[in-house]
Amino acid sequence: MATIQEALDAALDHLKAGRRAEAEILYDRILDADPDNAEALHRLGLLAALGGDSARGMEMIARSVALDGRDADAHFNLGALLHLALRTEEAIASYRRALDLRPDFPDAEYHLSEALQAIGRIGEALDVLAPLLARHPHFAPGWRQKGDIEADLGRPAAAVNFYEMALSLDPADDASRDRLAAQAAAFQARRAVLDSVGPDGRLDLRDLTFLIPFRADSEDRKRNLRWIVSYILKHADTTILIGEDKAGPSDVADALGPDLAARCRHLHLTGNDTPFTHKTHLINRMAEAADTPIVALHDTDIVVDPVQYALARDSIRRGAALAFPYNGLFFWVLGREVHRFGHTLSAAPLNALCPRFPLMHRNSPGGGAFFDRATLLEAGGYNENFVSWGYEDDEIVERLRRLGLRVERVPGPLYHLEHARPENSTDQNPFIAANKAEVERIRALDAGALRADIAAGRLRRPLFSSAG
């Protein structure tokens, strides 16, 4: 009669040879004789996952590593199943345990980098790849992953180089081939924008108006408005319309200074005597006041590479109703890097350092959005039932898509300049629950019901004030 070890060896031979049914029979027999055999639990869990039962596979491998945590492969396979289940933090912990046991483990390093990138820890993802590719320069998946990170960061030229490296090592890598084609096209689009820059170094964006809602609720806000307006006008020949909804005198000239203020249009709604902005109402009045076919909502505190402005504008020209001037990555810029931006009025330092910035959101709908002006207004504009901060950006994306309109993104990240946050700018504002309920109400409506809401004016309301 074979010993347990001999049975394990035979079962592993079957598994490596692709004879899964035979391997499964042997592992079942081993567990009948030894229910706590960690290796059999690991391998039978792997077979269950390969057969489509990921939950059972995960449960068995988790039991295996609990019984005997010395098997790097078991930790790696558990990490892979956790990763597929979107339990990413747990997957990262499992990959790291595998690497503690086997420091030179290319597959674990590659998957760890993927998992870190997925939750926005991009600097850490790059830190994992660097030693891996130094030790194993012929490991094609590592170069593909490097290309994926560069593509995520909106750096198509670098992405193309890394995908080409992956393909040179593995010509059958269809994923790298497809991504190479996409990034080559992105590079050409970016190059075309740069080639269109005028003699004054600015992009021709005269067919759009930037809409910047502004509430001077901190000195940071005033500073950021001054820097953002200066930045846009440095890089684009365009129109800027700054809007305020507050009682009393305007704060725009104080924030910008008279010369810069004179280069912008201004809309001041004076009926709101509360500390809470009615931003959606203000945006609609700004869109109505604009006289260009495209309008670009632009928060006071956000920066994107100027090329991304032109790419978003071009997306609207091709028929999109809404185009985000970034790919969803929303980085938080802190400390001295905020002041470096104010000094340089350039996105280049931010682009270089962004893997080290905290990622606020991976698929954000906020900060900035370009619209076909007529389509925006026909679709009801911004929903004025939203007051203060929260969910208004989610709602307009949901509504436009439900109405069958195109919503697109362009490559590259968005940067958010640090600022003080009074109650109006946080989820502690008193309207957040009502705002959330309104977005849920919209999500429950079909296209016909949405059109009825728009036609009946149910997305409009008077400017918020202390009277209600």
N, C-alpha and C positions, 0 to 999 in steps of 0.2 A: 504494500500500500504506500502511495506517495505521501511524503511529508507535506505540511502546510507550505514550506518554502518551495519545494519542488512544484507544487500546484500553482503557487504565485508566479514562478518562473515560466511555467507552461502557459498560463493565462496571459502573461505579458507578451510572450512570443506570438500568441494568437492575435492580440491587440495590435502589435506592431505590423503584423502581416495583413491587417485589415479583416481578419476573421472575427467580427464582433460577436456574432451569435455564440461561437465556441468559447470566446473569452468570457462572455456573460454567464454561460452555464458554469464554468469553472469558478468564477468569482462568487456566484450564488452558493456553490457547494462549500467554498472556503468559509463564507459567512455563516452557513449552517453549522459548521464545526467550530468556528471562532467568531462570534457576532461582533466583537470589538477589534477585528483585524483592520488596522488603519489603512494599510495599502489596498486591501480589497474594497473597502468603503470608498477610497479615493477613485480607484479605477472603475468601479461599478457606477459611481456617481458621474464620472466622465462619460461612460457609455450611455447613461440615461440622458445626459445633456445632448450628446451627439444624436440620440434618437428623438430629440424634440421635447423631452421633459426636463426643462431647465430647472424648474422648482425642485423636483426630486433630486436632480443632480447636485444642486447647490446645498440642499439639506444633507446629503450623504457626504459631500466633501467637507462641509463645515464640521460634521461629526468627526471625520477623519483627522482634521488638523487639531481638533480639541483633544483627541486621544493621543496624538503624536505630532507635535508641531515641528518636526525636524525635516520634513520633506518639502523642499523648495518648489517642486512641481505641483504639489497639492495646493500650496498657497497661491501659486500663479494661476492655476485653473479655477480656484475659488474666486480670485480677483477678476478673472475674465467673465465669469458668470454674474458676479455682482455688477460689473461694468455694463454688461448687456441689460441688466435689470434697472439701469440708471441709478444704482446705489453707489454713486461715484466715489464719495469719500471713503466708504468701506472698501471699495476696489483698490483705491490708492494705498490704504493700509495693508491690504493683502499683498499687493505687488511689492511694497517696501519690505514686508517680512520675507518674501521670496528672495529679494536681493540681499537681505541681511545674511541669509543662509548660503547664497551663491552670488557673490558680488559681480561676477562676469556672467550675466544672464541676458543676452541681447533681447530676446522676446519680452521679458519682463520689463526691461528698461524702455523699450519701444511703447508697450502698452501703458506703462506708467506715464510717459510723456503725453500720450493721447488723452489719458484721463485728466491730467493736470490742465491741459489745454481746454478740455471740454468745460471745466468749471472756472475758466478765466485765470488760472494761475500760470500765465504764459511764460513769465520769467523762469519759474521752476521747471516748466516743460522744456525750455531751451537748455537749462542747466543739466537736465538728465541726458539730453541728446549729445551734448558736447563730448563728454568722456566716452560715450558709447561709440560715436563715429570716429573718435581718435583711436580707439582700440580695434574697431571693426569697420574700416573704411569701405569695405565691400558689402555692407549690410544694407541692401536696397530699401527695405521698409523705413529705415531710419532717415534716409535722404528724402523719401516721400513725405514723412512726417514733418521734416524741416520745411519742405515746400508748403505743406498744409498750414503751418504756423505763419509763414511769410504771406501766404494768400489771405489768411485771416486778418493780418495786420494791414492789408491793402498795399502790399509791396510786390507787385506782379513780376517785376524784372528779376528779383531775387528768387521768387517762387519758381519761375521758369528754369532758372539755373539748377535748382535742386531737383525738380522733376526730371530734367534732362539727365542728371547724374543717376537718379533711380532707374531710368529707362536704359541707360548704358550698361547698368549692372544686371538688369532683368528686363529684357525686351518684351517679355510676355506680361508685364505689369500694366494691365488695361486701365487701372485706376489712375496711375501716374500719367498715362497717355491722355486720358480725358481731361484731367486737371491741367495738364500742360497746355492743351488747346484752349481751355477757358482762360487761363492766365495770360497766354500770348495775346488773346483778343483784348483782355483787360489792359495789357501794356500798350497795345496799339491805340486804344481809346484814350488812355491817359496821355500818350505821346501826341495825339492829334490836338488835345486841349492845350498842351504846352506850346505846340507849334502855332496856335492861334493867338497867343498873347500879343498885345499891341506894342507899339514903340515905347509907350510909357510903362511897360511891364505889367499892364493890367488886362484882365479878362473882360471881354465885351458881354456884360450881363444886363444890357439896357432893356431887354424885354421882360425883366422881372423886378419886383419890388420886395425888398426885405422888410418883413413886419416884425418889429421888436417890441413886445409888450414890456413895460418897465414900471416897477414900483420901487421907489427909493427907500426900502425898509432897512438898509444898512449902508455904511460907508463902502463895504465891499461891493455892493451892487452898483453904486455910482462909479467906482473904479473900473469894474468889469464892463459896464456900459461904454465908458470912454475908450477902453482898450478894444472892445469888439467893434465899435463903430470905426475906429481908426484902422483896425485890421481889414475890415471889409472894404473900406474906401482905398486902402493901400493896394489891394489886390484885384479890385473889380471896378469897372465903370458901370455904376448901377444906381438905383434909388433906394434910400432907406427911409422908412416911415416908422417913427417911434410913437407908441401909444401909451397913454396913462389913463387910469380910471380912479380918480381921487378928488376929493373936495379940496378947495384952496388952490394956491398957485402951483404951477408946474415946477418939477425938479430937474427938467432936462438940461436947461442952460447951466444950472449949477453943477451938474454932473459932467457935462461935456465941455463947458466953456463956450463963449459966444461964437468963435470961429467955426468950431466943429459942429455946433448946434445949427449954424446957418447952412450947413451942407446937407441937412436932413429935413424931411417933412415931419410934421408933428400933429397928432390928434389927441386932444385932451377932453375926456368925458368927466365932468365935474360932479356928477350926482352921487358918487359912492363915498360916503362919509365914514366908512368902517376901515379897520386895518386889513380886511380881507379883499383881495382883488377878485373881480368878476372877469377873469381872463377870457373866458369863452365869448362873452358878450363883446368885450373889447376887440378881440381878434376879428369877429364878424364885421364890426364897424370899420375896422382897418382894411379888411379885404374889400368892402364896398367902396371905400375911399380910394383904393389903388386904381391906377389907370393903365396898368400893364396886363398882358394876358396871363402871366405867371406871377404867383405870389409865393414868398418863401418865409414861413414862420421860423423865427430864429430867437431862441432864448438869450437873455442877457449874458449868460455865463458859459456859453459853449463855443468850442472852436473845432472846425474841421479844415482839412487841407483845402485851399481854394480850388484845386482841380475838381474836388468832389462837388463843389457848387455847380460847376459847368456840366459835370456828368449827370447830376440830378435834373438840371434844367433841360438837358438833351433828352432825358427819359420822359419828361412831361411833353416835350415837343413831339415825341414819337407816340403819344397817346395814353401815357399813364395818367391817372387822376391824381395820385399822390406818389411822390418819390422821396424817400429818405436820403439825405446826403451822406449816409454812412451805412455800414453793414450790420448794425445792431450792437457792436462793441462800444460800450460807454465807459470810458476811463475817467477816474477821478484824479485831477492834478492838484497837488498839495504843495504848500511851503514855498521854497525858493523857485520851484519850476513855474509857479503862477507868476512870480515877478519876472522871471526870465522871459516868459511870453510877453508881458507888458513892455519889457525893454526892447525885444527884437521884433514884435508883431509878426512872428513867423511860426508856422506849424512845424518846421523842420526839426527843432530840438525835441518837440513832443513826439514826432514820429520816430526819432531815434531812441528815445527813452521809454516809449509806451509799454514794452513788455514788463517793466518794473513798476508801473503804476497800478494801484488797486483797480479792479474791474467792478464797477457798480452794477452793471447789467450786461447780459450777453445778447439779448434780443430786445433792446429797448425800443419803444415807440415814441420816446420823448426827445426834447432838446431842439429839434429842427425838422421841418417837413416842407417840401415844395409841392405846390398844387397848381393845376389848371384852374384859374380863378373862376371862370364861368361854371365849370363842373362842380367846384367846391360849393358855390352858392346854390346851384340847382339841387345839390344833394343835401341841402339844409344847413351848410356851414358847420361851424362848431356848435355842439349841443349846449345851449345856454342854461340848461338845468344844472350844469356843473358850476359850482362856486368854489373859489379858492383853488387849492392844489389837489390833484389826485384823480386818475382814471379818465380824464377827458381825452388824452391821446389814445388810450386803448379803445375808447368808444368810437372815435372817428375812423380808425382802421377797420374795426369790426363792421361798422355801418357801410363804409364804401365797398368793402368786399361783398357784403350781403346784397348790395345793390348791383353787383356784377361789374364793378369798376376795378381797374388795375391798380394795384399797390406794389411798388417796386423799391429796391434798395440799390445803392451803388457801393463799390468796394471802398474799404478804408474805415477807420474808427472815428469816433467822436470823443472829444476831450471836454471835461467839465471842470471849470475853474472853481476852486474852493471859495466859499463865502459863508458869512454868518447866516443862520437859518432861524428867523422868527417863526412863530406859530403858523403864519400864512403859507410857509414853504415846506411844511412837514405833514406827515400823516397824523399829527396830533391836532390838526385844525378841526373845528366843530362840524364841518360839512363832509368829512371823509366817508362816513357811513352812508349818507344820502347819495354821495357820488358813486359809491360802489353799487348801491341798489339800482341806480339809473343805468349803469353799464350792463348789469344783469338783465334789466328790463329790455334793453335794446337787443341783447343777445337772444332773447326769447322770441323776437319778432321776425317774420319772414319779410321778403322784399316788398310784397304788397302792403303789409302793415306799416313798414317803414315809410313807404311813399305816402301813405295816408297820414302818418304823423307829421311828415314834412309839409304836406299840403295844408294841413289844419293848423300849422304854426305851433305844434306842440314842442318843438325843439327851441323855441324862442321865448324869452321872458324879459321884463324890464331890467334895467341895470340894478344890481343889488345895492341896497343901502340899509341904514339902521331901521328904516321903516319896513324892511322885508323885501 
